[in-house]
Amino acid sequence: MASLKNLDLNAWFADFSSQFQNLNMQEPGQWPPAPRYAAFVVVALLTVGLGWVAVLSDEQSALDAERDKEPQLKEDFNNKLTQAVNLPELRKQKSQVEEYVLQLEKQLPGKAEMDALLSDINQSGLGRGLQFELFRPGAIVMRDYYAEQPIAIKVSGRYHDIGAFTADVSNLSRIVTLHDLAIVVPGTTSNNQNTPPRTDTNTTLSMEATARTYRYLDPNEVEEQKKAAAAAEKKK
């Protein structure tokens, strides 16, 4: 305590200040203690500051980015947790969908079965006593995963037989659709393709339509379609 009382602050401050005078910047190792310690502190602070700017700031940005992802990750986790809990039910639904797709694929004939399907359409008409005046398959239209076969048909017969024929076509095991139907009395025209002419049930009528059948593509055809689509995309 006696030493603190005898401490002359003015003298100490004067001595401290005098150490910063007449410093040789070329020889910092010769400086008095106070300037050396002060220089060390300044260099240390600058080093820390530059290190923060050069290294830690990037790390902070990366940390902030990861924190921003946290809500989405939590949501994904909850969704996956729900799926995991419902996994047996999801597997059951997947199996049902696959079975349904398989049933739909069975309704599309393969390339080798098309002739048999065209024969079935023809036999459906003949079985109803209709006369085929035209049965002309058109050019096959290729789609992404299936092919469409249009068939121009013209049949003549009684009204109910024509109606039964269209029902038979719709009930074939393979998918066949009828388009652009026009039913007329031979020698006349119909102004409305969807409304048959008024006549008795024994009158011979004529029906023109386009039947469209569909088949699935084999793996080679699917690959060719993908290549064609890619080539068309490059040309754009």
SULHUPE-V964019 format. One line per field, one symbol per residue. ss: DSSP state (2 for helix, 1 for strand, 0 for the rest). phi: phi as a letter, one per 20 degrees, with the letter a starting at -180 (. if undefined). burial: # if it has 24 or more other C-alpha atoms within 12 Angstrom, else .. Layout:
# SULHUPE-V964019
ss = ???
phi = ???
burial = ???
This chain:
# SULHUPE-V964019
ss = 02222000222222222200000000022200222222222222222222222222222222222222222222222222222220222222222222222222220010222222222222222220001111111111110001111111111111222222222222000001111111111000000000000000000111111111111100222222222222222220
phi = .ffffefefffffffffffeelfefecffeffgfffffffffffffffffffffdffffffffffffffgfffffffffffffffeggfffffffffffffffffffdfegfeffffffffffffffemedeebbcfeffdedfcbdddececbccrfgfffffffffffeffefccdclfbdcegnccdfcfedfffaffeffdccdadecdcceefgfffffffffffffffff
burial = ..................................#.......................................................................#####..#..##.###.##..#.###..#.#........##############.###.##.##..#.#####..#####..........##......##############...................
